[in-house]
């Protein structure tokens, strides 16, 4: 009987994992999602900016391996993060 060995995951899958992780962190640091480690809402725009910037860099590196629809969805998600970042900055400036 032949043993089946698990195939290593594709880098594309790892890229999606990173994008999801960075997205969740960005939402948390924008104060728009409860932080799971402490159950609190917190705002740290510097950390949010880093997460969004890294999302952008990883997305750019992944584009050659993605279908057009996948790119559109991820770019939409990135735009949503960026718009929420700008809105949060505007709100904090008015306080």
N, C-alpha and C positions, 0 to 999 in steps of 0.2 A: 504494500500500500504506500502510495506516494504522499509525503507530508506537504501541505500547502503552507508556504511562508507568507506572512503579511507583507504586502508591498508598502514601501514608504509613501507617505502622503506627498501630494504634489505641492510645490511652492505656492501655486495659486490658492490652494486651500489654506495654507499658512498665512498668506496675504489677507484672505478674508477674515481669518481669526484675528489678526492684528488690527484690521480696520474696525471690526466689531468692538474690540477691546478699547481702542482709541476713541471711538464714537461714544461708548458708554462713559468713559472717563471725561470726555469733553462735556457731555450733558450734565454729569455730576458737578464738575467744576464751574459750570455756568449757573449752578443752583437750580436747575430745571429737573433734577432727578435726585432722589434720596441716595446718599452715599451709603453703600451696603456695609462698609466696615464699621461705621459708627451710627447709622440710622439717622443722620442729620442732613439738613440742607446746608451746603456751604458754597461760597462763591470765591473762586481764586482764578481771576482772569488770566494771569500769567500761565498757570498750568493748563487752562482751557486753550489758550493760544498755542501752546506747545503741542497739545494733543491734536488740534485741528491742523497745524502745520505738518506734523508727522503723517496724519491721514492723507494729506495732499501729496506728500512725497511718495508714500507707499502706493497710492493710487496711480500716480504717474508711472512708477516703475512697473506696475502690473498691466497697464493698458494694452501692451502688445499681446497679452495672453487672454484678453477678455473679448467677449462678443459686444457688438454695438449697444445692445439693450442693457447689458451689465454695466457698461461704461456710463450710459445715460443715468441709470439708477444711482450709481455711486457718486457721480458728479452732482446729481440732485441732492443727495444726502450731504455732500460736502458743502454745497451752497446753503443748505438749510442750517448747518452748523455755523457757517460764517455769518449768515444773517442774524441768527440768534446771538452770536458773540457781539456784533455791532449793536444790536438792540440792548443787550445787557450793559454794554459800555455807556450807551446813551442814558439808560435809566440811572446808573450809578453817578453819572456826571450831574444829573438833575437833583440828586439828593443832597 
